[in-house]
Amino acid sequence: MPCSFSCSAEEDKTAKPEPFRLDLVPEEALGVFALRPAQLLAEPAFKPVLELTVKEQQKDPHYGLLGISPIDLKTVTMIHFLQKPEKTGQGLYSIVYLIEVTNPQVRTKIQKTIEETELVNSTYRGKTFLTTASNQGSSVMFLNENALLFSDKAGTLKKIIDQIQDRKDHAWKERLQPMLSNSVIGGINLQLLRETLGVPFTQSLTQQIPLWPMIAPVWQNTEIATLGITVQKDLSLELIFEQKNDSEQTKQCLKGLLVMGQNILSQMKTAMKQSDRPWQPEEEAQFNHFEQFLKSSQVKQTANRVTFSSSISGDLVSEMVVRSNPELQEARVAARRSVAKNNIKQIMLALHNYHERHHHFPPAVVLGPDGKTPHSWRVELLPYLDQQALYDKYRLNEPWDSEHNLKIAETVVPVFSHPNSSKPANSGYFVVVGEGTAFGNKQGVSFKEITDGTANTIAVVEAKRDIPWTKPEDISYDGKKLPQFGGFSENPPVNGQPAIGVYYVGSCDGRARMIMDNMDEELLKSLLTIADGKPDHSQ
């Protein structure tokens, strides 16, 4: 970990953190959840998360939210909205992210990430933001050099602009005022949630949750629930339930849950000690930690406010983080799949741009200016992938494995490197070469030759091969036996069924799609050809 981060983290611990920007949260919001990623990652309890973050950042420079490393995130505030459409009766959920970074230079990285997307300028009430061409999708607005807003819906972002321009009441800021300097805070308008979801939803809870009679008073009586967590060696937690009435009932409910938890834990400890299996030191320590948590928990009532507070030792927090690593791994899998899919999209865009200029795709093997030295289509695409400088360094009249070009081969080109590859300089993406494929001739296939339809024809596949990205070698297909694709990812086992390998392919229309290893072979064969007379085989 760089010293600069360690030093800044230590400085942050000695100074009171800046409060969250809750003045931007409209009162109509369903709720808000905010945290300080950089501060949390500096705590010893979150060391496993920090280590995973550093590894991911080294492997993928674009790792993080909008390409921002969690280490550079001062605060992330998530503002949630929920409304009930009149006609459909189905809940509509949207979210706005307020992101504050520790370093103003990070804005340059964010802007570069945004420039790679198809966003356009839009204006609302004097405020300029970026949104999709439809003016209804994902939107981004910079507040200053250190802060930006990001939303999945332009309409939701406009609600924040209304809050800024109208200087409306800061109801959520007042509700969370005692917690504004905490590490993590949150709040939810349970009254709004109940009204939106309706009585049928509450009735379904009574059938699905066995302990519902004990939990019901909290759900039924609470108007606003807030959460505050502070992590400094140990973790301190406080939950506040604001109610108009029946606070005593809610207090007794929470106390009853605590007593039940203590009894269950005591019974488990007794059963473990009476069993034939020896008591493991780590198991005893774990039970002691949770016992400590339950004993330190308190429930208090002041007028119509019920407060639940507790503390967790740093050791237990660290243990919980370690145990959550499988979930972190799942998140990492999802993130890496997203990168792999995006790589395919970028390659396909480059191929389309090449086609627009040359009126055909590049052949799999391109001959250099001397008319005889082969180089890969991947090298040929470099100028279309913002890699002109690297392309200029490559000597097209020398073999790919010449002394000079081998040095180029060691350069990692992110778009050609699969995020799960242990050898980043190897290519994770290939074209299929053979008669009737999208790269089946020496001149380069044009769109007009793809009579099955570009949406029904595979151009690029993801595959695990020990092949440097500069090497003019791809995957041969004889029209009979399918080659082995994928090899980087798989879906986990479900209901006792074995794991199934998955991989992305790029179709000639520019889209990226996921394929499973158990896909029908005849269908896959059809997708690999440009004119097999089955134009509807992807349906």
C-alpha positions, 0 to 999 in steps of 0.5 A: 500500500502506498505511503501516501495513502497510509499517511493521509489515513492517519491524518484523517483519524486525528481530524473530525471528518466532514459531514455528509452532504444531506442538504441535497436529499429531498424530503420526498426521498424514501431514504439515504445511505452514506459511508466513507470508503477511504476512512473505512479501508484505513481501519485494521478491521477492513484490511482484507477488503483493502488488500482485495481492493489494491489487488483489483486495482493493480489488475484492472485500472478501471476498478471501482465506481465510475472507474474511481478506486474506493481508496479515493472515495471520501464519501458515497451517499445513495439517495433512494426514491420509491413511487407507485405508478397509478396504472401498473401498481408496481413500485418504481425504484431509482437511486442517485449517487453523490460521490465526493473524492479525496483528490481533485485529479480523480475528476480527470479519470471520471471524465475519461470514463464518461467520455467512453459512454454515449452521453450528451449535454442536457440542461434543467433549471440552469444546471448542465448535466450529461445524460443519454441521448433519450434524456431519460437514462443514466445521468452525471452532473459535476457539483465541483472539482471534488463531487459529482452526482450520478443517477440511473434516471435523468428524472431522478437527478432532476429531483436533486436539482430541484432541491438545490435550486429551491433550497427546500427544507433539509428534513433528512439532514435534521433527522440524521444530524446526530450522526453526520460525522459517523463512518456510516449513516442511513435512514429510511421513511418506513411510513412512506414505504408502507404506504407505497407497498400497501397492505397486501405486502404486509400481509405477505410478511406475516406468512413468510417470516415466522418471527413476524409477531415479534418484529411487527411493532417495529414495522407498523409503528416506526415512521423514520428509522435511522442508523449510525455506525462509527468504526475506530478499532471497535465498531459502535452502532446505533439504531433510532426508531422515530414513532408517533405512538406505541413506542413502549411496544417497540421497546419491549419488542426489541428487548424481547429479540435481545433476550431471545438471541441470548437464549439461543446463543446460550443453548448453542454453547451448551449443545457444543460443549456436550457434543462429542466433537472437541470445542475449537478455540476459534469457535469459542472465541466466536461465541464469546464475541457474539455474547459480548455484542448481545450483552453490550446492546441496550434499548432505551426509550425517550418520548417517541424515540426508541434507540438500540445501541451496541458495540462490536470488538475490532476482532469480531468486525475483522472476522465478519469481514473475512467471512464476507469474503465469499460475497466480495468474491461474488462482487468481484466476479460480477465486476470482472464479467462486466469488464470482459463484456465491455472489452468485447464491446470496445473491440466490436466498436473498433471493428465497426470503425475499421469497416467504415473506413475500409469497407470490410473487417480486417482479415485475421492475419494482416500482411505488413507493408512488405506484403509478406510479414504477418501480424494480428488483427489485434495489432491492426485495430490499435489505432481504433482503440486509442492506441496509436502510439503503441501501433507506431512502435510496432514494426510491421515489417518484422515478425511478431516475435522479433526482438523489438516486437516481443517487447511490444508484446509484453505491453498489456493492452487492457481491452485485449486482456481478460480480467481473469487471466493470470497472464495479462499480456496474453489475449483473452479475445480471438476471432474464429478462422475457417471457411464461412466464418466472419474472418474466413477469407484473406481479404476481410469480410464485409457486412454485405457478405453476412447474409445471415444477418450481423445480429446472428453471426459471431465475430469475436469470442472469449477464450483462454489461450496461452497466446500473446496479443500480438501473435497472429494466431486465432481459433480454427474451425473446420465447420464440424467439431466445435473449438473450446471457447471460454475457460475464464468463468463459470456459473456456480452450481445450482440445486446440486447441478454442476457448474457451467462455463460461460463466456462472452462473444461479440456479434457482428452487429456490435453487441456482446452476449453471454454464451453457456457451455451447454448451448446447443451445438448446432445453434452455436455452429450456425452462429459461427457462420455468415451464410448458412441460410439460417438467419433466424437461428439466434431467436 
